């Protein structure tokens, strides 16, 4: 049994097709098939049922595939330990960030971090929360920057900051006349929200106590965006209102500042964390990343809980 054979097994399980698995592993299909046969012969078991289309694991195969994933993950960690240098930070680092954080947090620290640690190859992708969780569970990324708590025992959540919400209203909406708003009173359905899949959407619906099935018969336009910037423009040049996290309000012009309304205490707030697996070994890099993100945050953002109401990411 070899690690290469186990990699082939996982690829076949992922694609359920020998040709596609071989292509993903950058080998010829006969080579992949031969190695699988050798592994099955050495173990005296059948891992995949070839009579099915697509092919599927046998009962024994399912258990072996699960263990193969564990073995390969530990093998990669073994290599990381061997390559890790104590005197400097180096090597690739994959970070995934949710869309409502990426445009506001990444520019704060990325350039300075890159200059400070030139041997760290930072690869950043933008994904929704569900996708980031899956990537972390499958060891496809090193860390995720997202809203917590996630309720996952297999992850470590390093809380970076607590970000308050603001109400952002059009000048024609009744909320525009308010000085401050009370969370319990925000129930108007003329609300612009992000599309399904964004945890920020669920938080907004939780705060505003509006079911995603609730409809206003007087509202002829039903539009859900994947961008907070688009939603801000809908409010600016139309009607209705939305909720925004603090960092997304920093570039609002002085002319539009009056459309921003603070919440009365306790202020609805989201918890933002750097999340990684408990088997994570790139501790020096993530320590440095955590420190730099916090250092470059605006002074108004604090990592301490005070007079706030942490809003969960599930819409229940």
N, C-alpha and C positions, 0 to 999 in steps of 0.2 A: 504493500500500500504506500502511495506517495501523495504529497500535497497536491501535485498536479492532477492526479486522478480525482482527488476530492473537489478540486476546482471545476473539473469537467462535470462531475456529478451535480454540483450546484447550478452550473450553466444549463445542463439538460433539464433540470427541474424548473428553472426560471422560464425557459423558452418552450419546453415540452416539444422540442423538434431538434433532431440531431444536426441538420444542416445549419440552422440558425445558431445553435449552441456552439458549433465548430467555428462559425464565422466570428462570434463574439470572443472566442478564445484564441482567434488568429491561428488556427490549425486546420488541416484537411479533415473532412468528415471521417474517412477511414481511420485516421490516427485517433480521433476522439472515440470512435466506436470500439477500436481495438483495446484502448486503455480501459474503457468501461468493462469490457468482457474480461480482461485480466483481473480487474478489481473484484468482479463478481465471482470469478473462479477461485481467487485466493480466499475469499470470505465464504464461499460455497452458499451464496444467496443470489436471488434475483432482485435487483434494485428497482428496475423499471419494467412495466408491462408493455412490451412492444406491440401487442395485439390491439391496443386502443389507439384511437386517433382523435385528439393528440395523445401521445404517450403519457402515462401516469405512473407515479411511484406505487410500488406494492406496499403492503402494510409494514413489512420489515424495512422497505426502502424509505418510508417516511421517517422512521426513527433514525436511520443512518444519515439521512439528509440533514436532519436537525443537528445531529452530533457533528457532521462534517462542517457545518457552519460555525460551530463552537471551536472546533480544532483549527480551522483556518484563521479565525479571528485571533485566537491565542498565538498562532504562528506569526501573524503580522505584528502583534504586540512584541513578540520576541525580537523581531527584526528592528523595530523602533528603538527598543532598549539598546541594542548593539550599535545603532547609528547615532544615538543621542549624544551630543557633546555638552559637557558641563560648563564650559567657559563661554558659550555663545548660543544665541537662538538661531536656528537654521532649519531649512526644510520646508516642504509644502504644508499649508494649513488651509483647510476648507471650511468656510463659514457661510451659513445660509441665514437670511434675514427676511422677516415678514414685510410685505409691501408698505404697511403704514409706519414702519420704522426706517426702512432703508434710505429713502431720500433725505431724511432729517438727521439721522444718527451717523451714517457712514461718512459723510463729508466732514464731520467734526473731528475725526481721529485718523482716517485712513492714510492720508498723505504723510502726516507726522510719524505715524507708526511705521510706515514703509521706510522713511528716512532714518529712523532710529534703529530699525532692525532690517538692514538691507539683504540679509541672507534668508529671511523668511519669505516664502513665496505664498502670498495671500490670494486665495481664490474665493470670490464672493458671488453667491447666487441669491436670487430673490424667489422665495417660495411661500405658499400659505402654510399656516401652522400644521395642518394635518400632514402635508408633504414633508415638512422639516422633521416631524416626529418619526415618520417612516424612514427618512434618510439617516437619522441618528440610530434608530434601531437596527438598521442594516449596515451600519458602519461605513456609510457613503460620504459622510461629512464629519468634521472634527467637533464642530460646535454650532449651536443655533442661537440667534438673537431674536427673542420673541417674548410674548406676553405670558406670564405665569400667574398662579401655579397650574401645573399640568396634571398633577396627581399621578406621576409615574415614578415608582420606586426605583426603577433602573437608571434614572437620570439624577444628576446633580444640578441644582438651580442656583446660580450665583446672582442674587438680586443686585442690579446695578442702580436703579432709581425708580421712583414713583412719579408717574406723570399725570397731572390733573387734567380733567376734561373741561372744555369751555363750550358754551352754547354759541353758535354762530347763526345769526338770523338776517333775513332780508329786511330792508328798511320799511317794507310794507306790512310786515307781520306784527301782530300784537306784542310778541315777545321783545320787539325792538324798543318798546317804551319802558321796559323793566331795567332797574339798576343792577340787581342780582336775581338769580333764579334759584328756586328750590327744587331739588331733584324730584320730590313726590308730585310736583305740580306739572311736570313736563309730560303731557299726554296727547298733544295735538298730532293727528296723523299726517299732517302736511310736512313730513320729514323725509329728507334725502339721505339714503343710506348706501353703503357699499353692497356689492352683490354677494350672494351666498358663497360661503367658503372662507370669508374673511372673519377672523375672530372679533375684529373691531365692530363689525356689523352686529354680532350677538351682544356685545357690551352696550352698544348704543340702544338696542331694543330693550335690553334689561333696564337701563337707566330711565328710558322714556315710557316704560310700561306699555309698549305697543306690540301686539302680536304681529308676526310677519304675515298673518293671514287677514289682518284687519284692513279694510279698504274704506276710503272716503269716496262716496258716490259723487261728490262735487269735484274731485280731482281727475282731470281728463288725461294727465300725463303720468305714467308710471315708469320711472327710469332709475335703474340701479347701476352704479359705476364701480369700476375697479380702482379708481383713483380719487384720493382726497382732494387733489387739485381741481379735478373736474367738478366735484361736488361743491367746492367753494365758489366756483364760477357760476354754477347753477343758482346758488343763493344770491350772489352778487347781482346777476342780471335777470333774476326772476322773482320767485316768491318762495315761501317756506323757510325752513331752517335745517340745521344739522348740528352734530356734535363733533368737536375736533380735539385731538390730543395737543397738549401744550406746545411741543416742538414744531408742529405744523402751523402754528399761529405766528411764529416769529417773523415771517416774511410778509405778513399782512400790512398793507400800507396804512399810514396815519389816517388817511381819509376813511378807511374801512374799520378802524379800531373800535369805533362806536357800535359796530355790529357784533362785537365779542362781548359775551356776558359771563361773568364769573358765577360759580355756584356757591350757595351758602354752605357753611360747614354742617355736617361733614362732606367734603368735596368728593364727588365720584372720581376715582383715580384708577389707573391701570399700573400693574407691577411689571417691570421690564427686567428680564434676566438673561444672562449668558448661560446656556444649557449644554451639558455634555454628558457622555456616558460615564458610569462609575468605573469602567475599565480603562478610562482615558489615561494616556501616558504623556501627552504633550503639555504637562503642567507648566513648564516655564513660559511657553508661548501664551497659554490662556491666562496665566497670571499677569503677564505684561499687557495683554489685550484688555483685560478687565480694568487694570489700573489706568491705562490710557483713555479708555472710553469715559470713565468717571472723571478723570482730570480735565477733559475737554468739554464736559457738559456745561451748559449755562449755569450760572450761580443760583438761579431761581429753582433749579431742579435739586431736590434733596433725596438722600437715600434713607431718611428717617420717616417713620410713620407718625403723622400728627394731624389730627382733625380731618382725616380722610376716610373714605369708604372704598375699599378695594373691590372692584367689579370683576366678577368671574368671566371666563371666556365662553362658557356654555350658556345657551339660551334655553332656559328651563321654565 
